[in-house]
Amino acid sequence: NGRVGKIVAHAAAEHHAVVTLELGGKSPAIVHADVGDLKPTAARIMWAKLSNSGQTCVGVDYLLVHRSIKDKLVPLLIDAAIGMFGKSPLKSPDYGRIVNSRHWNRVMKLLKESQGTPIQITQDEPNENDRFIPPVLMDGVRLGDSLMSEELFGPILPIITFDTLDEAIEIVNSGDRPLALYVFAQNQAADYVLAHTQSGTATVNDTMLHLASHTNPFGGIGSSGVGNYTAKYSFDTFSHHRYVLKRPLWFPTPGIDTIRMPPFTGNEHSWKLQLGVKMVYPKPRSLRTSFLSKLFTFIPFWRIIAIIPGFIYALLTAKPMFRR
């Protein structure tokens, strides 16, 4: 989490060490009114919510659903949970437990303090000795609710309704930037959300599958993390890219080499500024803003070509500072 991330970053700063931190956060799922099919939408959301009993860094933390489709989506969320873990998740070998008693008590405290309306999925009761918490949908949750105060990391899904996409975006942007953002909508609406929010990663019309990619970077932004990794990005993260320049001592000759060295004043040395600098960085703006000059910007060798006339002039007329 962010608190631990600050401790790690502070310790690393003492040694001037860079860090890559994946810190999690409250990752939302937004379901817009124009979503194509609510059944797979519900199944994918509950899979991400209940995997490992909600204890995944990119699991769905809370649900933002358009008011016009909420009553259709909620029964499908219940059906999806029952389809995966049965009517009694307590007896399911696939349903996880909370990692320890401290976190069990933390999640239960948030649940008890919530002002939302619980929608029971099962008749199973929480069990501290077994560290079991049944899946719960919490309807009518507001931003100031206890369930919105921190990352839940448990099998509780707060449901917040919205009337416009801008309202949903405002809710997302009101908190810390999440590690993951899930959008269920048609392309135009999905692109609008992505353009007006920030997150470490984002997935459209699915959840958590971006973790399966081994060719794209994974990481957070702001309070949800620093840096990224996976595949080559992991190699880059733990590598220092060192630039090395090798040049021969025989070229340019000592006389020509002095074009970059003081003194630059006096009749004997003024040619350095008049010729060398103008060749490398011409004053006329047109020479710096033309298409050709922009093209040359991407070709480092052009600077060598441009200064060759200066080298020839220096070779013929300049008095060398160094002699062999």
Order of alpha helices (4+ residues) and beta strands (2+ residues): alpha-beta-beta-alpha-beta-alpha-alpha-beta-beta-beta-alpha-beta-alpha-beta-beta-alpha-alpha-alpha-alpha-alpha
